[in-house]
Amino acid sequence: MTTPSVRKQWFAPEGAAITSMDFVRGVGHDWLAVADQGGGLHLIEVYSDKEVTLSPSMEAYGLAYVPRRTHPPGLAAVGQRILAFDLTRLLADSGLSGECDLSGEWLFPPAELPGHTTALAVTALVDNDLTVIAVGGKDRDRTADVYLYRGDTGELLRHLEDRGNGAVRAIEALRLERYLVVAHDGGISTWDISNCVEQEPCRLRTFGRGDTRAMSVFYDPQGRPLVATASTHGIEIWDPGLEGAEHPLSGFARDLNATAIAAVASERPDPQLAVAHDRSVSLWSTTTEEREGELPEEHKGQVSCLATSPTGAGSTFLAAADDRGQVVVWELPRVQPTTRWYGRHDRWVNALVAVSAGEQFASASDDGTVRLWQPEPGHADRILQRSSRAAVQGLAVLQERHKPDLLISADEPGHLASWKVTGLVDKHENIGAAVRALATIHDHDGRGYVVAAGAGARLTVWDINACSSGSPIGFGYPAEPTLIRALAVGETDRGELLAAGDSDGRVTVWQTSTHRQFWTKPIGIEAKCVPSPGSRPSKA
């Protein structure tokens, strides 16, 4: 194992014990948010000496990075109240340092939890473009309650009640599935909170042990979500899904008194677990269940908190904090050295397509840009779009005989643009509706069209070779879905077919030449991926 390197050391004022940490990624900056027992809330930049102390302060038992689709991230701190800081000004001002009063810059005003609850844990995720903040703790009735709040207004959306299970100790989010994993005095509960504005969250199952001290979630090499717990039984791995086993899938490190755990990317495909015990942090394989390394001992006190974040260079930050106020940030080795890391967008990547027969590929992001990348090492990317701050939601490639490829992009307000591979803008079009997915179809003569999909069952077909505006045509839905999220095109013996998946869990298929609907079927899960083929599919 390659030796990790120390990137940062920091000490809390007066040696106050660290109660919680989380990483916050700004544009071009990596920050670590730290809460201490003295009531201090601090933001520390990893690669510089910059440090910001947030005001108003509060003894926070939980901190969480708050992702936002079209805005810079926020920070949630919980204890006797919920403080949701808007970090826009702080992350944008490179000269800001020292005491920073953000009392007027909230995602929503400070709030107290219902029922005299003391918040002990918090996490945040995005559900159907809405940021949801989940907060749990303990109240007078000793119920393992979790409250879901809108990240923009602070409105209480849902109350997840789990009577008889005691205080909530930790909350983690499986963001792809939109599951909450809640550790409490009665074990661990998994909740499906997808589309929580419109429908009541569903508790999938309760498993595990009531003495869980720490918890982390991760995905195995096959993409299966898993939960790791630390208790008196050591480290155990669980399947959190509805069909998960009653007993743990595996267990190891039974002789360690683990105080914190965190999943980290390793040099191999399988992730590792960082396990804090006493004054040390060791790294364990999640597949072989063997100890693979130990970080050099830097701490004088007992390590109580861990936090992780990927870097833009393919490595991972691991922060460890102890009860004497010391924080050490390690940079772990790069993931799989054979992988080429091209760089990163400043916010979420929403789409990726191959262009020019795979000689290049393009990516689209919430930062309002489309970037063109070269597969060969040493070739820098080009930014194709900077004119709008709107999030770019979709990409597709249009191929026609005897013509160069055109790259099509679609942004949040519904603006479509076609790009020559050279990076020159060819045409613009505004269809006046939010776009979530793009695909390209062809008529019998091989003429190409762009299909844009989004909210309100709207499928707009754009004839990129004509001057006329795009218009909704014959691909009608059997019912109005909440949101069309995925499009795919395939070639069959019946001709070209267009499929659309929506947030109501329905897939509908049409024949593109006739607009005739072949079938529609509810599959019970929401479409979450947006395949954008880089070339016209071959016959299946």
C-alpha positions as CSV (number, residue, x, y, z in Angstrom):
1,M,0.0,0.0,0.0
2,T,1.3,3.5,-0.9
3,T,2.0,5.6,2.2
4,P,-0.7,8.3,2.7
5,S,0.6,11.9,3.2
6,V,-0.5,14.5,5.7
7,R,-2.1,17.5,4.0
8,K,-3.3,19.5,7.0
9,Q,-3.1,19.7,10.8
10,W,-5.3,22.0,12.8
11,F,-6.1,22.4,16.5
12,A,-9.4,23.6,18.0
13,P,-9.2,26.6,20.3
14,E,-8.3,25.6,23.9
15,G,-8.1,22.0,22.9
16,A,-11.9,21.6,22.7
17,A,-13.0,18.1,21.6
18,I,-14.2,17.8,18.0
19,T,-17.9,16.7,17.9
20,S,-18.5,16.5,14.1
21,M,-16.9,17.1,10.7
22,D,-17.7,17.1,7.0
23,F,-16.1,18.2,3.8
24,V,-17.5,21.1,1.7
25,R,-16.4,21.5,-1.9
26,G,-16.4,24.9,-3.4
27,V,-15.4,26.0,-6.9
28,G,-11.7,25.2,-7.0
29,H,-11.4,24.8,-3.2
30,D,-11.7,22.0,-0.7
31,W,-12.9,22.9,2.8
32,L,-13.3,20.9,6.0
33,A,-16.2,22.0,8.3
34,V,-15.4,21.3,12.0
35,A,-17.6,21.6,15.1
36,D,-16.0,21.6,18.5
37,Q,-17.3,21.1,22.1
38,G,-16.7,24.8,22.9
39,G,-19.4,25.8,20.4
40,G,-17.1,26.8,17.6
41,L,-18.0,26.2,13.9
42,H,-15.0,26.4,11.6
43,L,-14.2,26.1,7.9
44,I,-10.6,25.1,7.1
45,E,-9.2,25.2,3.6
46,V,-7.2,22.0,3.0
47,Y,-4.5,23.5,0.7
48,S,-3.9,26.8,2.4
49,D,-3.8,28.5,5.8
50,K,-7.2,30.0,5.3
51,E,-9.6,29.5,8.2
52,V,-13.1,30.9,8.8
53,T,-15.0,30.8,12.1
54,L,-18.7,30.9,11.5
55,S,-21.0,33.1,13.5
56,P,-23.5,32.6,15.2
57,S,-21.9,29.6,17.0
58,M,-23.5,26.6,18.6
59,E,-22.4,23.4,20.1
60,A,-23.1,21.1,17.1
61,Y,-23.4,17.4,17.4
62,G,-23.8,16.9,13.6
63,L,-22.5,18.7,10.5
64,A,-23.5,18.0,6.9
65,Y,-22.6,19.3,3.4
66,V,-25.8,20.5,1.8
67,P,-25.7,19.9,-2.0
68,R,-27.8,22.2,-4.2
69,R,-28.4,21.6,-7.9
70,T,-28.0,25.1,-9.3
71,H,-26.3,27.0,-6.5
72,P,-23.1,26.7,-4.4
73,P,-23.4,24.2,-1.5
74,G,-24.6,25.0,2.1
75,L,-23.7,23.6,5.5
76,A,-26.2,22.3,8.1
77,A,-25.2,22.2,11.8
78,V,-27.5,20.6,14.3
79,G,-27.8,20.5,18.1
80,Q,-30.4,22.4,20.1
81,R,-31.3,24.1,16.8
82,I,-30.8,23.6,13.1
83,L,-28.5,26.1,11.5
84,A,-28.5,26.0,7.6
85,F,-25.7,28.3,6.3
86,D,-25.7,29.6,2.8
87,L,-22.0,29.5,1.9
88,T,-22.3,31.4,-1.5
89,R,-20.4,34.5,-0.4
90,L,-17.9,32.7,1.7
91,L,-16.9,30.2,-1.1
92,A,-16.8,33.0,-3.7
93,D,-14.6,35.5,-1.7
94,S,-11.0,34.2,-1.9
95,G,-9.9,36.9,0.5
96,L,-12.4,36.1,3.3
97,S,-10.8,34.8,6.5
98,G,-11.1,35.0,10.3
99,E,-14.5,35.6,11.9
100,C,-17.4,35.5,9.4
101,D,-20.9,36.5,10.5
102,L,-23.4,34.6,8.4
103,S,-26.3,35.3,10.6
104,G,-28.2,36.9,7.7
105,E,-27.1,34.4,5.1
106,W,-29.3,31.3,5.7
107,L,-30.7,28.7,3.5
108,F,-33.6,29.1,5.9
109,P,-33.9,30.7,9.3
110,P,-32.7,28.8,12.4
111,A,-35.3,26.4,13.7
112,E,-35.9,24.1,16.6
113,L,-36.9,20.5,16.2
114,P,-40.5,19.5,17.3
115,G,-41.0,17.8,20.6
116,H,-38.0,19.4,22.4
117,T,-35.8,17.1,20.3
118,T,-32.0,17.5,20.6
119,A,-30.5,16.8,17.1
120,L,-27.6,14.4,17.1
121,A,-27.3,13.6,13.4
122,V,-27.9,15.2,10.0
123,T,-27.4,14.5,6.3
124,A,-28.6,16.0,3.1
125,L,-29.4,14.8,-0.5
126,V,-31.2,15.9,-3.6
127,D,-34.6,14.4,-4.5
128,N,-36.2,15.4,-7.8
129,D,-34.1,18.6,-7.9
130,L,-35.1,19.5,-4.3
131,T,-32.5,19.5,-1.5
132,V,-33.8,17.6,1.5
133,I,-32.1,17.9,4.9
134,A,-32.7,14.9,7.3
135,V,-32.3,15.5,11.0
136,G,-32.6,13.0,13.9
137,G,-31.8,12.9,17.6
138,K,-33.6,12.2,20.9
139,D,-36.7,13.5,22.5
140,R,-38.6,13.0,25.7
141,D,-40.4,10.0,24.4
142,R,-37.2,8.3,23.3
143,T,-38.5,7.7,19.8
144,A,-36.1,7.3,16.9
145,D,-37.6,10.2,15.0
146,V,-36.2,11.7,11.8
147,Y,-37.5,15.0,10.3
148,L,-37.2,15.9,6.6
149,Y,-36.9,19.6,5.8
150,R,-36.9,21.5,2.5
151,G,-33.4,22.8,2.0
152,D,-34.6,26.1,0.4
153,T,-37.4,27.2,2.8
154,G,-37.0,25.1,5.9
155,E,-40.5,23.7,5.6
156,L,-41.0,20.5,7.5
157,L,-41.8,17.9,4.8
158,R,-42.1,14.6,6.6
159,H,-41.8,13.1,10.1
160,L,-40.3,9.6,10.1
161,E,-41.5,8.0,13.3
162,D,-39.9,4.9,14.6
163,R,-41.4,4.3,18.1
164,G,-39.6,2.3,20.7
165,N,-36.2,2.4,19.1
166,G,-34.6,5.2,21.2
167,A,-32.3,8.0,20.1
168,V,-31.0,8.4,16.6
169,R,-27.2,8.1,16.6
170,A,-26.3,8.5,12.9
171,I,-27.9,9.1,9.5
172,E,-26.4,8.3,6.2
173,A,-27.8,8.8,2.7
174,L,-27.7,6.4,-0.2
175,R,-28.1,9.1,-2.8
176,L,-28.6,7.0,-5.9
177,E,-31.5,5.0,-4.3
178,R,-32.6,8.0,-2.2
179,Y,-32.6,5.9,0.9
180,L,-31.9,7.1,4.4
181,V,-30.0,4.7,6.7
182,V,-30.8,5.5,10.3
183,A,-28.8,4.1,13.2
184,H,-30.7,4.2,16.6
185,D,-30.8,2.4,19.9
186,G,-32.9,-0.3,18.4
187,G,-30.7,-1.1,15.4
188,I,-30.7,0.3,11.9
189,S,-33.7,1.3,9.8
190,T,-33.7,1.9,6.0
191,W,-36.2,4.4,4.6
192,D,-37.1,5.1,1.0
193,I,-37.7,8.9,0.8
194,S,-37.8,9.3,-3.0
195,N,-40.3,11.9,-4.1
196,C,-41.0,12.7,-0.5
197,V,-42.8,15.9,-1.4
198,E,-45.6,14.0,-3.1
199,Q,-45.6,10.7,-1.3
200,E,-45.1,9.3,2.2
201,P,-41.6,7.8,2.9
202,C,-41.6,4.1,3.3
203,R,-39.6,2.2,6.0
204,L,-38.1,-0.8,4.1
205,R,-36.7,-2.8,7.0
206,T,-35.0,-2.7,10.4
207,F,-31.9,-4.8,11.1
208,G,-28.6,-4.8,13.0
209,R,-27.9,-4.3,16.6
210,G,-28.8,-1.6,19.2
211,D,-25.2,-0.9,20.2
212,T,-24.1,0.7,16.9
213,R,-21.4,3.3,17.7
214,A,-20.6,4.4,14.1
215,M,-21.9,3.8,10.6
216,S,-20.9,4.3,7.0
217,V,-22.4,3.5,3.6
218,F,-20.7,2.5,0.4
219,Y,-21.1,0.6,-2.9
220,D,-19.3,-2.7,-3.7
221,P,-17.6,-3.3,-7.1
222,Q,-20.9,-4.5,-8.5
223,G,-22.7,-1.3,-7.5
224,R,-24.6,-2.9,-4.6
225,P,-25.3,-0.5,-1.7
226,L,-23.9,-1.7,1.6
227,V,-23.8,-0.5,5.2
228,A,-20.9,-0.9,7.6
229,T,-21.4,-0.6,11.3
230,A,-19.1,-0.5,14.3
231,S,-20.3,-2.0,17.6
232,T,-19.2,-4.4,20.4
233,H,-19.3,-7.1,17.7
234,G,-16.6,-5.3,15.7
235,I,-17.1,-4.2,12.1
236,E,-20.1,-5.7,10.3
237,I,-21.3,-5.4,6.7
238,W,-25.1,-5.4,6.0
239,D,-27.4,-5.3,3.0
240,P,-29.8,-2.4,3.6
241,G,-32.3,-3.3,0.9
242,L,-35.8,-4.7,1.2
243,E,-34.6,-8.2,0.5
244,G,-31.5,-8.0,2.7
245,A,-30.5,-10.8,5.0
246,E,-31.4,-10.7,8.7
247,H,-27.8,-11.3,9.6
248,P,-24.7,-9.4,8.5
249,L,-23.0,-10.4,5.3
250,S,-19.6,-10.4,7.0
251,G,-17.8,-9.3,10.1
252,F,-14.2,-8.6,11.2
253,A,-12.0,-6.5,13.5
254,R,-13.8,-7.9,16.5
255,D,-10.9,-7.0,18.8
256,L,-11.0,-3.3,18.0
257,N,-12.9,-0.8,20.1
258,A,-13.9,1.2,17.0
259,T,-15.1,4.8,17.7
260,A,-15.6,5.9,14.0
261,I,-15.6,4.4,10.6
262,A,-15.7,5.8,7.0
263,A,-15.6,4.2,3.6
264,V,-12.8,5.3,1.3
265,A,-11.8,4.5,-2.2
266,S,-8.8,2.2,-2.5
267,E,-6.1,1.5,-5.1
268,R,-8.1,-1.6,-6.2
269,P,-11.8,-1.7,-7.3
270,D,-13.1,-2.8,-3.8
271,P,-13.4,0.1,-1.3
272,Q,-11.7,0.2,2.1
273,L,-13.0,1.1,5.5
274,A,-11.1,3.5,7.7
275,V,-11.5,2.4,11.3
276,A,-10.7,4.7,14.2
277,H,-9.7,3.0,17.4
278,D,-8.0,4.7,20.4
279,R,-5.4,7.1,18.9
280,S,-5.1,5.3,15.6
281,V,-6.8,4.9,12.2
282,S,-6.4,1.6,10.3
283,L,-7.5,0.7,6.8
284,W,-9.4,-2.6,6.1
285,S,-10.5,-4.3,2.9
286,T,-14.3,-4.7,2.6
287,T,-13.8,-7.9,0.6
288,T,-10.9,-9.8,2.2
289,E,-11.7,-8.4,5.7
290,E,-8.0,-8.0,6.3
291,R,-6.1,-5.0,7.7
292,E,-4.3,-3.4,4.8
293,G,-2.5,-0.5,6.5
294,E,-2.3,1.8,9.4
295,L,-2.0,5.6,9.3
296,P,1.1,6.8,11.2
297,E,0.0,7.8,14.7
298,E,-0.4,11.6,14.9
299,H,-3.0,11.9,17.6
300,K,-2.6,12.5,21.3
301,G,-6.2,11.9,22.1
302,Q,-8.8,9.3,21.2
303,V,-10.0,9.6,17.6
304,S,-13.7,10.3,17.6
305,C,-14.6,11.6,14.1
306,L,-13.8,10.7,10.5
307,A,-14.8,12.4,7.3
308,T,-13.9,11.7,3.6
309,S,-14.0,13.5,0.3
310,P,-12.7,12.6,-3.2
311,T,-10.2,15.0,-4.8
312,G,-10.1,16.1,-8.4
313,A,-6.9,14.1,-8.9
314,G,-8.4,10.7,-8.1
315,S,-7.1,10.5,-4.5
316,T,-9.2,10.7,-1.4
317,F,-9.1,13.1,1.6
318,L,-9.5,11.4,5.0
319,A,-9.9,13.7,8.0
320,A,-9.5,12.3,11.6
321,A,-10.2,14.3,14.7
322,D,-9.8,13.5,18.4
323,D,-11.1,14.5,21.8
324,R,-8.2,16.9,22.4
325,G,-9.2,19.1,19.4
326,Q,-6.6,17.9,16.9
327,V,-7.6,17.4,13.2
328,V,-5.3,15.7,10.7
329,V,-6.2,15.6,7.0
330,W,-4.6,12.7,5.1
331,E,-4.4,12.3,1.3
332,L,-4.8,8.6,0.5
333,P,-3.4,7.1,-2.7
334,R,-5.1,7.5,-6.1
335,V,-7.8,5.1,-7.0
336,Q,-6.6,2.4,-9.6
337,P,-3.4,3.9,-11.0
338,T,-4.4,2.6,-14.5
339,T,-7.4,5.0,-14.6
340,R,-6.9,8.3,-16.4
341,W,-8.3,11.2,-14.3
342,Y,-9.2,14.0,-16.7
343,G,-10.2,16.7,-14.2
344,R,-13.5,17.8,-12.8
345,H,-16.4,20.2,-13.1
346,D,-17.2,22.6,-10.3
347,R,-20.6,21.0,-9.7
348,W,-22.4,17.7,-10.5
349,V,-21.9,16.0,-13.9
350,N,-25.3,15.3,-15.5
351,A,-24.4,13.7,-18.8
352,L,-21.5,12.1,-20.7
353,V,-21.4,11.2,-24.4
354,A,-18.8,10.0,-26.9
355,V,-18.3,12.1,-30.0
356,S,-16.3,11.6,-33.3
357,A,-16.5,7.8,-33.1
358,G,-15.1,7.8,-29.6
359,E,-12.1,10.0,-30.4
360,Q,-13.4,12.5,-27.9
361,F,-16.1,12.7,-25.2
362,A,-18.2,15.5,-23.8
363,S,-19.5,16.1,-20.3
364,A,-22.3,18.5,-19.1
365,S,-22.6,19.9,-15.6
366,D,-24.7,21.9,-13.2
367,D,-21.9,24.5,-13.4
368,G,-23.3,25.6,-16.8
369,T,-20.5,24.2,-18.9
370,V,-20.0,21.6,-21.6
371,R,-16.5,20.3,-21.6
372,L,-14.8,18.4,-24.5
373,W,-12.1,15.8,-23.5
374,Q,-9.4,13.9,-25.4
375,P,-8.9,10.3,-24.4
376,E,-5.2,10.5,-25.0
377,P,-3.1,11.6,-22.1
378,G,-1.8,15.1,-22.3
379,H,-4.7,16.6,-24.1
380,A,-6.5,19.3,-22.1
381,D,-10.2,19.8,-22.1
382,R,-12.1,22.6,-23.9
383,I,-15.0,24.5,-22.4
384,L,-17.7,24.8,-25.0
385,Q,-20.3,26.7,-23.0
386,R,-20.0,29.5,-20.5
387,S,-22.6,32.0,-21.7
388,S,-25.2,30.9,-19.2
389,R,-25.1,29.9,-15.6
390,A,-28.0,27.5,-16.1
391,A,-27.3,23.9,-15.3
392,V,-26.7,21.8,-18.4
393,Q,-28.9,18.7,-18.0
394,G,-28.5,16.7,-21.2
395,L,-26.2,15.8,-24.1
396,A,-26.8,13.8,-27.3
397,V,-24.8,13.3,-30.5
398,L,-26.6,13.6,-33.9
399,Q,-25.1,11.5,-36.7
400,E,-26.2,11.8,-40.4
401,R,-24.7,10.4,-43.5
402,H,-21.9,12.5,-45.1
403,K,-22.1,15.1,-42.3
404,P,-19.9,15.7,-39.3
405,D,-21.2,14.8,-35.8
406,L,-23.2,17.5,-34.0
407,L,-23.2,17.7,-30.2
408,I,-26.5,18.8,-28.8
409,S,-26.8,20.3,-25.3
410,A,-29.9,21.2,-23.2
411,D,-30.0,23.3,-20.1
412,E,-32.3,23.8,-17.2
413,P,-34.5,26.6,-18.7
414,G,-35.0,24.6,-21.9
415,H,-32.3,26.1,-24.2
416,L,-31.0,23.7,-26.8
417,A,-27.7,24.3,-28.7
418,S,-26.0,22.3,-31.4
419,W,-22.2,22.3,-31.5
420,K,-19.7,21.3,-34.2
421,V,-17.0,19.1,-32.7
422,T,-14.6,22.0,-33.3
423,G,-16.5,23.8,-30.5
424,L,-18.3,26.3,-32.7
425,V,-22.0,27.0,-31.9
426,D,-24.1,26.0,-34.9
427,K,-27.7,26.8,-33.8
428,H,-29.7,27.8,-30.7
429,E,-33.3,26.9,-29.9
430,N,-35.5,27.6,-26.8
431,I,-38.3,25.1,-26.3
432,G,-39.5,26.9,-23.1
433,A,-39.5,24.0,-20.8
434,A,-37.1,22.3,-18.4
435,V,-35.1,19.6,-20.1
436,R,-33.9,16.4,-18.3
437,A,-33.0,14.1,-21.2
438,L,-32.0,14.2,-24.8
439,A,-31.9,11.6,-27.6
440,T,-31.5,11.6,-31.4
441,I,-33.9,9.8,-33.9
442,H,-33.9,9.4,-37.7
443,D,-36.6,9.2,-40.4
444,H,-36.6,6.8,-43.3
445,D,-34.2,8.9,-45.3
446,G,-31.6,9.1,-42.4
447,R,-32.5,12.7,-41.5
448,G,-31.8,13.4,-37.9
449,Y,-33.9,14.9,-35.2
450,V,-33.4,15.8,-31.6
451,V,-35.9,14.7,-28.9
452,A,-35.9,16.7,-25.7
453,A,-37.9,15.6,-22.6
454,G,-38.6,17.1,-19.2
455,A,-41.5,18.0,-17.0
456,G,-45.2,17.6,-17.8
457,A,-45.0,14.7,-20.3
458,R,-43.5,17.1,-22.9
459,L,-41.6,15.5,-25.7
460,T,-40.3,18.1,-28.1
461,V,-38.8,17.1,-31.5
462,W,-36.3,19.6,-33.0
463,D,-35.5,19.4,-36.7
464,I,-32.0,20.7,-36.4
465,N,-31.6,21.1,-40.2
466,A,-34.6,23.4,-40.6
467,C,-35.2,26.9,-39.4
468,S,-38.6,26.1,-37.9
469,S,-38.9,25.9,-34.1
470,G,-39.2,22.6,-32.3
471,S,-42.7,21.5,-31.4
472,P,-44.3,18.7,-29.3
473,I,-45.5,16.0,-31.7
474,G,-47.3,12.7,-31.5
475,F,-45.4,11.0,-28.7
476,G,-48.3,11.3,-26.3
477,Y,-48.3,9.9,-22.8
478,P,-51.0,7.6,-21.4
479,A,-51.1,9.9,-18.3
480,E,-49.3,12.9,-17.1
481,P,-46.0,11.9,-15.3
482,T,-44.2,14.0,-12.8
483,L,-41.0,14.2,-14.8
484,I,-39.5,12.4,-17.8
485,R,-36.0,11.6,-16.7
486,A,-34.5,9.2,-19.3
487,L,-34.6,8.6,-23.0
488,A,-33.1,5.8,-25.1
489,V,-33.2,4.8,-28.8
490,G,-32.8,1.4,-30.3
491,E,-32.9,-0.3,-33.7
492,T,-35.1,-3.4,-34.1
493,D,-36.7,-5.4,-36.9
494,R,-39.7,-3.1,-36.5
495,G,-37.6,0.0,-37.1
496,E,-36.3,2.6,-34.7
497,L,-37.8,2.7,-31.3
498,L,-37.9,5.5,-28.7
499,A,-38.3,4.7,-25.0
500,A,-38.9,7.2,-22.2
501,G,-38.8,6.6,-18.4
502,D,-40.5,8.9,-15.9
503,S,-40.5,9.6,-12.2
504,D,-43.7,7.6,-11.8
505,G,-41.8,4.5,-12.6
506,R,-43.3,4.0,-16.1
507,V,-41.5,3.2,-19.3
508,T,-43.2,4.0,-22.6
509,V,-42.0,2.9,-26.1
510,W,-42.9,4.4,-29.5
511,Q,-42.0,3.6,-33.1
512,T,-40.3,6.8,-34.3
513,S,-41.3,6.7,-37.9
514,T,-45.1,6.5,-37.1
515,H,-45.2,8.0,-33.6
516,R,-47.2,4.9,-32.7
517,Q,-47.1,3.8,-29.1
518,F,-46.0,0.2,-28.7
519,W,-46.5,-0.2,-25.0
520,T,-46.3,1.4,-21.7
521,K,-45.5,-0.4,-18.5
522,P,-45.1,0.6,-14.8
523,I,-41.9,-1.0,-13.5
524,G,-42.3,0.4,-10.0
525,I,-39.0,2.3,-9.8
526,E,-38.1,5.7,-10.9
527,A,-35.9,6.1,-14.0
528,K,-32.6,7.6,-12.8
529,C,-30.1,7.3,-15.6
530,V,-30.0,9.2,-18.9
531,P,-28.4,7.1,-21.6
532,S,-27.3,9.3,-24.5
533,P,-25.9,7.1,-27.3
534,G,-22.8,8.4,-29.0
535,S,-23.8,6.8,-32.3
536,R,-26.9,5.4,-33.9
537,P,-27.4,1.9,-32.4
538,S,-26.8,-1.2,-34.4
539,K,-29.6,-3.6,-34.9
540,A,-30.5,-5.6,-31.8
